[in-house]
Every structure is written in C-alpha cells, then in structure tokens.
Amino acid sequence: MTRRIGIDFDNTLICYDRLFLLLAREAGYEVPTKLRDKTALRDWLRVQPEGELAWQRLQAQAYGPQIGAATLFNGVEEVLAACQKRGDQLYVVSHKSRFAAQDREGVNLHQAARKFLVRSSLFERRLLNPDQVFFEESRAEKVRRIASLGCELFIDDLPETFTERDFPTSIRRILFAAQPLLPGIECCRNWQEIGQALE
C-alpha cells in the first residue's frame, strides 16, 4: 500500500556534526575534543563570550556556502531506496529561512540546500523527486505544507514540529532523536531504526 511519507531536511536527512566542529575550529575556537556533535558544540559555544552571535555565524556558513561539506546520515540512502521500492511517495518539507541573519554573502539557503541534494545524487538516482522538496519560511507554513500534501507519516528531529498547533493529529510522528520526549511520538535513534519502523 502506497504511503505518503514526509521527511525534514536539516539534521534529519543531512548531518552537520563534523562540519560545525570544523568551522568552529577554523574560526579560532579551542573546541574540547570530547565534543562530538552539533548540539554539544552549540551548548558549549553559547556560554563563551558573544557565543550566541558566534553560533549564528557558524550556522550561516554551514547552511549556506559550506553546506557541500556536510553529509547524509548513515542509512538514509538505503531507507529511501526501500521506500521507493515499496512505492511510497516521499516528500522533503523543511522550515528554513531563505537567508541567514549573520551571512554577509547573501547566500540563498533554499538554493544551497537544493544544490546539496543534487550533489548527493538523490535526484539522479530517483530516491527523491526535486518537485517534491519544499522549503518553508516558518514552522507554521511547514506544518500547513505537510497537511496539504496528505502526509501519513512525518520524520523530524525537532519535537516542536509535532507540537505545532495545527500539526494534523492523524499523522504518524517519528522523532529522530536519542530518546522519546513526548507521548504519542515514536523515537528512532538512527536511520537503521527508521527503516525498521517503516517496514
């Protein structure tokens, strides 16, 4: 039976962990070696002098001109291929500003994200359809898009998506996170677990 499956983009399909750590070190921060991911780096950086501003500058670089150095999460391609084989309709729906506040270069973040998908070969291999990728300016617009597409299931790393006021209660919710945070939301720690949940 064909399903309509929605998937978030940032930190769900695409992993920025190594890129953010690299950019922070290139910016001159002595990042502790124990920090291994984007969230840990963010929390550490925010307590540094002018840390919030520094974090926003790193985001502008990672989501814009440096996005090509990010990677797909392990297992993404295999899961997308299995979905396509079953005949599922896949949609990418992301809340992403068109421009970053701290980007002096004026890089269009929507275009940068699409270029990443092109370079990843997901379009070429027909694992995703470029006409079924949507970037929305606000979380509310993202939720409206998910509803208008008739998604039966949505995968996201942010619980805020699922708690947005108009998020359809009929949609199966899969949180891409280390542990469940809210009742009624399934939790998968990696794409291998997501693949199992979709079987």
N, C-alpha and C positions, 0 to 999 in steps of 0.2 A: 504493500500500500504506500503510495507516494505521500511524503510528508513535506511540509514547508518548514525549513529549519533556518533560523536567524542566528548570526554569529557576530559578536562585537569584533572590532579590529585591534585597537591599541591594547597591549598586554593580555590579549586573548588569542588572536592569531599570531601576532608579531611580538617577539621578545626583545626588550631593550636593555636587559640587565648588564651585559658586558659593555654595551655602547655607553651607557651612562657612567659606569665606573671609569672607562677610558677617557671620556670627555672631562670628568671631574679632575682626573689626574693631569690631563693636558692643560686644564685651567689653573693648575698650581696647588690644588688641594692635596694634602698628605692623607689620603684616604686609608683608614685602617685596613689591613689585609683580611681581617675577619669579615668585612662587609662583602657579601656575595651577590646581592640583588638590588634592584632599583629602589624598592621600598626601604630597605635598610639604609641605603645611601641617602635617600630623601630625608629620613628621620634624623640621621647624623648631621647632614648639611644644614638643616633648618635651625639647629642650635648654635651654629657658627655665626660670627659677626656678618650681618647682612645676608644670612643664609637663605632666606626665602627668595630674595631677589636673585641670588646665585642659582637657586634651584630652577627658577623660571627661565633663566638664561640657558641653562643646560637643556631644559625641555624644548626651548625654541630651536636649539641646534639638533637635538635628537629626532624631533618630529618633523623637522624641515630639511635643511641641506645635508645632514649626516644620516638620514634615515636608511640610506643604502647599506650602512654598516650594521644595521640590525639584522635579526634572523627570524625565520619562522620557528615557533616552538616545535620541539621534537614530537613527531607523531601527527602533526597537522595534515601533511600530505596524504598519509595513509588513511586517516579518518575521512577526509574529503573524498578520496577515491572510493572508499567503501560506500559512502553516501550516494555518490553518483552512480555506482553500480546498482544500488537498490532503486534508483530512480527518484531520490529525494531532490527537491528544489532547494538550493542553497542561496541565502541572501546574506550579504555583509551589511550591517547597519551600525554606524558609529556616530557618537557625539564628538565632533571635532571642530574647533574654531577654524575659520578659513585662514587667519593669520595669527601668529603668536605675538603677545603684547611686548615681549622683550627681544623680538627679532628685528634687527636693524636692516636686514637684507630684503625684507618684504617677500619672503618665500611663501607661496600658496601651499598650505599644509594639505589641502584636499588633493591637489595635483601631485605633491610629493608622495602621498600615500598610494595613489594610483600607479605612479611610476615604480614604487616598490613592488606592487603586485604584478606589474608587467615583468620586471626583472626576476621575480621569483618563479616565473613560468607557470603560475597557477592558471592564468588565462589561456596560455598557449596549450597547456595540457588539458584544458577544458574541465579543470577541477572547480573553477569559479567562472561565472559569466560576468563580463565587465558591465553589462546592463543591469545586473542585479547587485551592484555595490552602491551604497548610499552613505554620504557623509552629511550629517545634520548639525546645525549651529547650536542647538540646545538639547538638553536631555528630554525635555517635553516633546520637541519635534522628533527626536529619535523614537520615542515611545509611540507617537502617532504613526510614524512610518512602519514600525513593527506591526501595529494593528492593521494598517491599511493593506499590508502585504499578506495578511492572513496567516502569519506565522503560528505554527502549533507548538513550537519549542524554540527557546532562545538561550544562547550560551553567552555569559558575560562574566568579567572579573570583578565588576562593581555591584554590590548589593543594592546601591542606590537606584540602579536601573529598575530593579524589580519592585522597589518600594515607591517608585514614582506614582503619583495619584492615579493616573489614567492607564497604568500598565494593565492589560487585559488579564483578568483572573483565570481565564480558561487556558492560558499558555503555560506549558510545562517549563519550569525555570531550572537551569543548570548553572550553578555558580562555580567558576574556575578559580578555586581558592584552596588553601590548606585545610580549612575546617569550616563546617557549616555555621552560619551566623544567625539565620532566621528560620523559623518553622515553615515548612511547605516548600523549601528550596533545596534541591539536591546539590550535593557538593562533589566536585571531581578535582583531584589534586594535579592531574596531568592529562595530556591528550589521549593516553592509553586508556585511562578510566572514562574519559568522554566517549571514546569509541565503544567501550563496553556498554555504557549507558544508552547508546544509540542503536545497539543491535536489536 
